[in-house]
Amino acid sequence: MKQDSAGKEAFISPPLAMPFYLQLGIWFAEREAGQTLLPARLLAWYPKAAISSGVLEAMIATSKDGLSPRLLQVVRLQTSLIVACPFCIAMNSVDSEADSLTPAEVSALQGQIELDAVTTFTKRERLAAEYARLISATPLAFPPGFVEELTANFTEREIIILATTAAQVNYWARLIQALGIPVGKPARG
């Protein structure tokens, strides 16, 4: 089993040897993240999964795609909290200070207070957070009128970006939890 710095173990250890192209990809990813990425290393056991997961991560939505970094941060952190993935929360909360998420906003994303009670959230941020909650729930269901409100406030392209961002965090959360990967140190901070 592979241990993190706190001594917690994942279910399996990374392979001792991996193809050069995976080593190179992992090196770039870890350089960008500023830490060892155990999920990437474990995926090296099955190179097709490692490559497809790397492509998925490379396609992450950024502000260049039309939504603000803060709104995307709200979606990522909200999804991480809803799916209760400590590793994802650590990875997706590192930029919250840079994106100006206040303690009250984080409390609202944690469900400790109502989203509507936090006046610093914009209407779009509240809708995006609620959409992330709904996307991450089982069974998937949308309250009457929600889709109309969503489509009135976001373009089709923006809705795709919101949905794929939440789905991406869900993918990583399920994979990380299924492999027993412990919480790592924040990637940046």
N, C-alpha and C positions, 0 to 999 in steps of 0.2 A: 504494500500500500504506500501511497505517496503522502508525505506530511507537508503541511504548510508551516509557516514560521511559528504558529501557536501550538504545533504538535498535533493538530487534527488531521485525520487521514481521509483520503478519497478511497473509494472501493477498490480501485486498481492503480497500478503505477504506470507511468509512460513507458513505451518501448525503449530499450537501451539503444537501439539503432533505428534510424528512420531515413527515408529517401532525402537526398540533398535538397530537392525542391521544397520539401516540407520544412526542413531545417531553415532554409532561407526565408520562407514565408513566416515562420514562427519568429525568427529573429526580427524581421520588420515589424510584426505585430507587437512584440514585447518592447521593442524600442519606442514605438508610438505610445504604448500604454504605460511605460515606465516601470514595469514589473514583470515577473514570470507569469505566464498565462497557462495555468494547469489545464484548462479545457482544451486549448489548442494542442498541447503536448499529448493529452490522452487520445484525442482524435487521430493522432498519427498511427494508431493501431489499425485504422481503416482509412487509407489515403483518400478514397472517394468522398467520404464524409468530411474529412479535413479540408479538402479542396472546396467542396460545395459550401461548407460552413464559412470558410474564408471569403468566398465570393459574396455570400450573404452579408457578412460583416463589412466588406469593402463597399457595399452598396448602401450603407447606412445614410439616412437622410441628414442633410446639413442645411444650414441657413441658405446656402447657394441654391437649394431646391425650392425656395420660396416661403418657407415658414421660419419664424425667428428661432434663434438658438434657445431662447427661454421657453417658448411654447413646446419645442421638441423635448427639452429637458423635463417639462411638466409631464409629458406623455410617457417618457422613459421611466421617470421616477415613480409616477402613479402606477404604471404597469408592474414595476419591480415590487412595489409595496403590496399590490393586490395579489400577486402570485406568491408572495411571502418567500422570496429568494434572497437570502442575506448576501450572497456573492453579487447578485444583480443590483441590490440596493447600494452596496459599496461602490460598484463600478459606475452606477448611474447617478450617484449623489455627489461625486467628487467635484463637479462643476457647478453645484447649486449656488455656491457663494459667488462665483463669477457671473452667473446668470441672475443673481439677485433674488433668489428664493428666500423669503423671510421665514423666521420660525413659525409664524402663524400659517403661512402657506404650506409649509412642510407638515404641520399638524393637520391641516385640512386634507392633504393628500394621504395622510395616515388614517384618516377617518375619525380623528379625535374631535373635530369640529366640522360643521357643514361647509362645503365649498362656497355656497352663496353668502356665508357669514364673513368671508375674507374679501374685503372690498378692493384689495390690491390686485386680485386676479381680474383680468379682462373677461368679457363675456366669452370670447373665443378660447381663452385658457380654461375657463370652467367647463365649456362644452367639450374641449379636447380631453380634459381629465375624466369627465363622465364617460366619454366615448371609450377611452382606454379601460375604464372599469368594466364597461359593458362587454367589450371585446374579450376581456380576460375572464369573464364569468362563465360558469357552466350550469345550466345550458345557456347558450347564447340567445339573448332576447333583448329587444329594444322596446321601451315603453311607447305607448301611443303618442304621437307628436314629436318624438325625439328626432327621428330621421328628417322630418320637415324642418326642424330648428337647425339641425346639423347642415343640411343642404342650403339653407338660407344664409348661413354664416361662413361656409367654406366652399371653395370651388371643387369641382370633381377631382382635379389633380391633388389638391390639398387633402381631400378625404382619403385618397389612395395613400398619400404619404403618412397620414395619421394611422390608418389601418395597418400598413406594413411596418411602421415603427413599433406599434404595440405588439404586432404578431412576431416581430423579430425578438423583442424582449421575452415574449412568451416562449419562443423556441429555445433561446439560451437558458431560460429559467428551468424549463423541463429537462433539458439535457444536463445541465449542471446538477440539478437535484437527483436525476437518475443515476449519475455517476458518483454521488456522494462528495462532490467537490466542496471543500470548506471555504469559508469567507477568506478572501485574500486582502492584502493591504490595498487601500485606495490607489488607483492607477496614477492619478495626478492630484496634486493638492497643496 
